[in-house]
Amino acid sequence: MYTSVLLSTEGLVNHFQSLLIALFCVLNSGLVFAASVPDDHTIRIRIEHLKSEVELKGRHILINGDKFSESIFKKKATIQLREDGSWSVRTKNSEKLYPSMKLEISGESLELDGRAAPAHVVLSHTTKSLQSLRFDAITELPLEEYLLDVVASEVPSHWPVETLKAQAVAARSYALVIQKERAGKPYHIDSSTQHQVFQYKQHKRVKNTSKIVKAVKQTKGQILVGADGQVFKTYFHAHCGGETEDPGAVWGTPDENFKPLHDKESCDTSPSGQWVAEINETEFLKYIEKKVGEKSQDNRFLSLNLKHKSNSERIETIEIASLKSTLQLRSQDFREAFGFTKIKSTIFSFEYKDGVFSFKGRGYGHGAGLCQTGSRWMGASGSNYKQILSRYYSAARLSGLDITLSKN
């Protein structure tokens, strides 16, 4: 949250000069953006999703609940959620039950299921997840600290530092948008590709830690904002396959801030963007039967038809037909149904032989917003991070410093 302060005459002059310098730099960068985030801004991250149990390790562990606080002197414990909503904490020789809606864990050198975790973690469940005895692990970190591990998790640390800077600004902006959208929820942002990838302490495990730190520090507090003065929703993905996508085609809601770009020079023939996958006709038949709720012994698979978008190699819809039913899917729904890591993009073709469909495609991810592979190429070709951001987020606009950020 921004607060107002009274400045002396000299302070006002210095402040005005700083704004003029900042504006000059922005206007000469090719990118219109200049907003900042308070140093103490924090964000809640879901680091584990729908766990049935977790193995906790660490030192000086303290467990807090609704009405209790207790130290665990053992270095290792297994935590499970019980049907009555209480928590079972088992060590080698004992088990204790803790009646509490959530379990707060703090300590040193914490690990959850063998992965490093922050010094404070909350285990919590919803009414729905309790039915399946599942819970989430959530932590809260300063935004800039969180971004170090996002950048290190999202892109290789040996990539050009200007590319890393662009990723830092995009990740910071995206995190703030999602945080606002999920205000009041137990967590703001997920640590998987559902939002953006976060692995705690990842920036310390990579070879080029100093480049990650430099990228985040040199863009500290910088975010993109739209013409409406709100933080810009900076979608990004791994590889566009030669052309970016309209977010409306991905999520169903048109977004005039994004126009598809052709990135043939940097992404079209990149080996990292080529993929193949196989799906047999039995899998298609099972999917149809599941969706329409009918199963028949004499049902059989008939055909698969692709419809391309106009003036694009991207697939718009897929029609799957059996003897009994026909389904038409949006391409992104098709990817979700058969696996985002299997059908990696919506640029593909297929061949059929002996009951098996062989898919060949380009790109990885939904295709909207910044292409990480394309931003790498731009950074290696001499573009600075502002030019990279300007290319992929051309609708971003300058905002003042009066942005109010909620972290509820």
C-alpha positions in Angstrom: 0.0 0.0 0.0 1.4 3.4 -0.9 1.3 6.1 1.7 1.5 9.9 1.3 4.4 11.9 2.8 5.1 15.6 3.1 8.3 16.7 1.3 10.4 19.7 1.9 10.9 22.2 -1.0 14.3 20.7 -1.7 12.8 17.2 -1.5 10.1 18.1 -4.0 12.7 19.4 -6.5 14.7 16.3 -6.2 11.7 14.1 -6.5 10.5 16.0 -9.6 14.0 15.8 -11.2 14.0 12.0 -10.5 10.6 11.7 -12.2 11.9 13.6 -15.2 15.0 11.4 -15.5 12.9 8.3 -15.3 10.5 9.6 -17.9 13.3 10.5 -20.2 14.8 7.0 -19.9 11.4 5.4 -20.6 10.7 7.5 -23.6 14.1 6.6 -25.1 13.8 2.9 -24.4 11.0 2.1 -26.9 8.8 0.8 -24.0 6.2 2.8 -22.2 6.2 1.6 -18.6 7.3 2.9 -15.2 5.5 1.9 -12.1 7.0 0.4 -8.9 6.0 -1.9 -6.1 6.7 -1.2 -2.4 9.7 -3.0 -0.9 7.6 -4.7 1.8 5.0 -6.2 -0.5 4.5 -10.0 0.1 2.6 -12.8 -1.7 1.2 -16.1 -0.5 2.3 -19.1 -2.6 0.9 -22.6 -2.7 4.0 -24.8 -2.8 2.2 -28.2 -2.4 -1.2 -29.1 -3.8 -3.7 -31.7 -2.5 -1.3 -33.8 -0.5 -2.4 -36.9 1.4 0.6 -36.6 3.6 3.9 -34.8 3.8 7.3 -35.8 5.3 8.6 -32.9 7.3 12.3 -32.4 8.1 14.1 -29.6 9.8 15.6 -28.2 12.9 14.0 -26.3 15.9 10.5 -27.1 14.4 7.6 -25.4 16.0 3.9 -26.3 15.3 1.1 -23.8 15.9 -2.6 -24.4 15.7 -5.8 -22.6 16.6 -5.2 -23.0 20.4 -1.8 -24.5 20.8 1.9 -24.1 20.2 4.4 -27.0 20.5 8.0 -27.8 19.7 9.0 -31.0 17.9 12.4 -32.0 19.0 12.7 -34.8 16.4 14.2 -33.9 13.0 11.6 -35.8 11.0 7.9 -36.2 11.1 5.0 -37.4 8.9 1.9 -35.2 8.8 -1.5 -36.5 7.7 -5.0 -35.0 7.7 -7.7 -37.0 9.5 -11.4 -37.5 8.7 -12.4 -35.3 11.6 -10.3 -32.4 10.3 -7.5 -32.9 12.9 -3.9 -33.4 12.1 -1.8 -36.5 12.8 1.9 -35.8 13.4 4.0 -39.0 13.6 7.6 -39.2 14.6 9.6 -42.4 14.9 8.2 -43.5 18.3 5.0 -41.4 18.8 1.9 -39.9 17.2 0.1 -36.7 18.3 -3.2 -35.4 17.1 -3.8 -31.6 16.7 -7.4 -30.4 16.4 -7.0 -27.3 14.2 -8.3 -25.9 10.9 -4.7 -25.3 9.8 -1.3 -26.2 11.0 1.4 -23.5 11.0 5.0 -24.9 10.9 8.1 -22.9 11.4 11.8 -23.9 11.8 15.2 -24.0 10.2 16.3 -25.8 7.1 12.8 -27.0 6.5 12.0 -29.7 3.9 8.7 -31.0 2.7 8.9 -34.3 0.9 12.6 -33.8 0.4 12.3 -30.3 -1.2 13.6 -27.2 0.5 10.8 -25.1 2.0 10.7 -21.6 3.5 11.0 -21.1 7.3 7.3 -20.7 7.7 4.6 -22.9 6.1 0.9 -23.3 6.6 -0.9 -26.6 6.0 -4.6 -26.0 5.3 -7.6 -27.7 3.8 -11.0 -26.7 2.4 -14.3 -28.4 3.1 -14.1 -30.1 -0.3 -10.5 -31.3 0.1 -11.2 -32.6 3.5 -13.6 -35.1 2.0 -10.6 -36.7 0.2 -8.3 -36.1 3.1 -6.1 -33.7 1.0 -4.4 -30.5 2.0 -2.2 -27.7 0.6 1.0 -26.2 1.8 1.2 -22.4 1.6 3.9 -20.0 2.4 4.3 -16.2 2.3 7.4 -14.4 1.0 8.5 -10.9 0.1 7.7 -10.4 -3.6 11.3 -9.7 -4.7 12.6 -12.8 -2.8 9.9 -14.9 -4.5 10.9 -13.6 -7.9 14.4 -14.8 -7.6 13.2 -18.4 -7.6 10.5 -17.8 -10.2 13.0 -16.4 -12.7 15.5 -19.3 -11.9 12.7 -21.8 -12.3 11.1 -20.4 -15.5 14.2 -19.8 -17.7 17.8 -21.2 -17.7 20.2 -18.9 -15.8 22.8 -19.0 -18.7 20.4 -17.1 -21.0 21.1 -13.4 -21.7 20.7 -11.2 -18.7 18.4 -8.8 -20.6 16.1 -11.8 -21.3 16.2 -12.6 -17.5 15.3 -9.0 -16.7 12.3 -9.2 -19.1 11.2 -12.4 -17.4 11.5 -10.7 -14.0 9.3 -7.8 -15.0 6.8 -10.1 -16.6 6.7 -12.5 -13.6 6.4 -9.6 -11.1 3.5 -8.1 -13.1 1.7 -11.4 -13.5 2.0 -12.3 -9.8 0.4 -9.0 -8.8 -2.5 -9.5 -11.2 -3.2 -13.0 -9.9 -2.8 -11.8 -6.4 -5.5 -9.2 -7.0 -7.8 -11.7 -8.7 -7.4 -14.1 -5.7 -7.6 -11.5 -2.9 -9.1 -13.1 0.2 -8.2 -16.6 -0.9 -5.9 -18.9 1.3 -3.2 -18.5 -1.3 -2.6 -16.0 -4.1 -0.5 -17.9 -6.6 0.4 -21.5 -7.4 4.0 -22.7 -7.8 3.3 -24.8 -10.9 2.6 -24.0 -14.5 -1.0 -23.3 -13.5 0.4 -19.8 -12.7 4.2 -19.6 -12.8 6.8 -22.1 -11.7 8.4 -21.5 -8.3 11.0 -23.8 -6.7 12.3 -22.5 -3.4 16.0 -21.7 -3.4 16.2 -22.6 -7.1 18.2 -19.4 -7.7 20.9 -20.7 -5.4 21.1 -24.1 -7.1 21.6 -22.9 -10.7 25.1 -22.2 -12.1 24.6 -18.5 -12.8 23.1 -17.3 -9.5 24.6 -13.9 -9.9 22.8 -13.3 -13.2 19.4 -14.2 -11.7 20.1 -11.8 -8.7 21.2 -9.1 -11.1 18.1 -9.4 -13.3 15.7 -9.1 -10.4 17.6 -6.4 -8.5 18.1 -4.2 -11.6 14.4 -4.3 -12.4 13.3 -4.1 -8.7 9.7 -3.0 -8.3 9.2 -2.5 -12.1 5.9 -3.6 -13.5 3.9 -3.2 -16.6 0.5 -1.4 -16.6 -2.2 -1.1 -19.1 -4.0 2.0 -20.5 -6.5 1.8 -17.7 -3.7 2.2 -15.1 -4.0 -1.3 -13.8 -1.2 -3.8 -13.6 -0.9 -5.6 -17.0 -1.7 -9.3 -17.2 1.7 -10.5 -18.6 1.0 -13.9 -20.0 4.1 -15.8 -21.0 5.0 -19.3 -22.3 8.0 -21.4 -23.3 8.0 -21.5 -27.1 5.5 -20.0 -29.5 6.4 -22.3 -32.4 6.7 -19.3 -34.8 3.6 -17.3 -33.9 2.0 -16.2 -30.6 -1.6 -16.7 -29.7 -4.6 -14.5 -28.8 -5.4 -15.1 -25.1 -9.1 -15.3 -26.1 -8.4 -18.5 -28.0 -6.8 -20.0 -25.0 -9.2 -19.0 -22.2 -12.3 -18.0 -24.1 -12.3 -14.3 -23.1 -11.1 -11.9 -25.8 -8.3 -9.6 -24.9 -7.6 -6.7 -27.2 -4.3 -5.9 -25.5 -2.7 -8.8 -27.4 -2.3 -9.3 -31.1 -0.7 -12.5 -32.5 2.9 -12.0 -33.5 5.0 -13.9 -36.1 8.2 -15.1 -34.6 9.5 -17.2 -37.4 13.0 -15.9 -37.2 13.6 -17.0 -33.6 11.2 -19.8 -33.0 10.0 -21.5 -36.2 12.9 -23.9 -36.6 14.2 -24.1 -33.0 14.8 -27.8 -32.2 13.6 -27.2 -28.6 10.2 -26.5 -30.0 9.7 -29.6 -32.0 7.6 -32.4 -30.5 5.9 -35.7 -31.4 3.2 -37.6 -29.5 1.0 -40.6 -30.1 -2.6 -41.3 -29.1 -4.4 -44.5 -30.0 -8.0 -44.5 -31.1 -9.0 -46.4 -28.0 -8.0 -43.4 -25.9 -10.2 -41.1 -28.1 -13.1 -43.5 -27.7 -12.8 -43.6 -23.9 -12.7 -39.9 -23.8 -15.9 -39.6 -25.9 -17.7 -42.1 -23.7 -16.7 -40.3 -20.6 -17.8 -36.9 -21.9 -21.2 -38.0 -23.2 -21.9 -40.5 -20.5 -22.6 -43.4 -22.7 -20.8 -46.7 -23.2 -21.7 -49.2 -25.8 -20.1 -52.5 -26.9 -20.6 -51.7 -30.5 -19.3 -48.1 -30.4 -16.2 -47.5 -32.4 -13.9 -44.7 -33.3 -14.5 -43.1 -36.7 -12.5 -39.9 -37.4 -10.5 -36.9 -36.2 -10.7 -33.6 -38.0 -8.8 -30.4 -37.4 -9.9 -26.8 -38.2 -7.2 -24.2 -38.5 -7.6 -20.6 -37.5 -7.7 -18.2 -40.5 -4.3 -17.0 -41.6 -2.6 -19.2 -39.0 -1.0 -22.6 -38.6 -2.7 -22.9 -35.1 -5.6 -25.3 -34.7 -8.8 -23.7 -33.6 -11.0 -26.8 -33.0 -10.8 -30.5 -33.1 -13.7 -32.8 -34.0 -13.6 -36.4 -32.6 -16.3 -38.7 -34.0 -17.4 -42.2 -33.1 -20.2 -44.3 -34.3 -22.4 -43.1 -31.5 -21.3 -39.5 -30.9 -19.4 -36.5 -32.1 -17.5 -34.0 -30.0 -16.0 -30.7 -31.0 -13.3 -29.3 -28.7 -11.4 -26.0 -28.6 -7.7 -26.8 -29.2 -6.7 -25.8 -25.6 -9.4 -28.1 -24.2 -8.0 -30.9 -26.4 -4.5 -30.3 -25.0 -5.9 -30.4 -21.4 -7.9 -33.6 -22.1 -4.9 -35.5 -23.4 -2.1 -33.8 -21.4 -0.4 -30.4 -21.8 3.0 -32.1 -21.7 1.9 -34.5 -24.4 0.1 -32.2 -26.8 2.5 -29.3 -26.2 1.0 -26.6 -28.4 -1.9 -25.9 -30.8 0.4 -26.0 -33.9 0.4 -29.6 -35.1 -0.6 -32.1 -37.8 -1.2 -35.8 -37.5 -0.9 -39.1 -39.4 -3.0 -42.2 -38.8 -1.8 -45.8 -39.1 -3.0 -49.0 -37.6 -5.2 -47.4 -34.9 -2.6 -44.9 -33.8 -2.5 -41.1 -34.4 1.0 -39.7 -34.6 1.1 -36.0 -33.9 3.9 -33.7 -34.9 4.0 -30.1 -33.7 6.0 -27.0 -32.9 6.0 -24.9 -29.7 5.4 -25.4 -26.0 2.7 -23.8 -24.0 -0.5 -21.8 -24.6 1.3 -19.3 -26.9 -0.1 -16.1 -25.4 2.1 -13.1 -24.4 5.8 -13.3 -24.1 7.6 -16.2 -25.8 10.5 -17.1 -23.6 12.4 -18.7 -26.5 11.9 -15.6 -28.6 13.0 -13.3 -25.8 16.1 -15.4 -25.5 16.9 -14.8 -29.2 16.2 -11.1 -28.8 18.5 -10.8 -25.8 21.3 -12.7 -27.6 20.8 -10.4 -30.6 21.4 -7.2 -28.6 17.9 -6.2 -27.5 17.5 -4.8 -24.0 14.8 -6.0 -21.7 12.6 -3.0 -22.3 12.7 -3.7 -26.1 11.8 -7.3 -25.4 8.9 -6.4 -23.2 7.8 -3.7 -25.8 7.6 -6.4 -28.5 5.4 -8.8 -26.6 3.4 -6.3 -24.5 3.0 -3.4 -26.9 -0.2 -2.3 -25.2 1.5 -1.6 -21.9 1.4 2.0 -20.9 3.0 4.4 -18.5 1.5 4.8 -15.0 2.2 7.1 -12.2 3.4 5.8 -8.8 0.0 5.8 -7.2 -0.9 2.2 -7.8 -2.6 0.6 -4.8 -1.7 -3.0 -4.3 -3.8 -5.3 -2.1 -2.2 -8.3 -0.4 -5.2 -9.7 1.4 
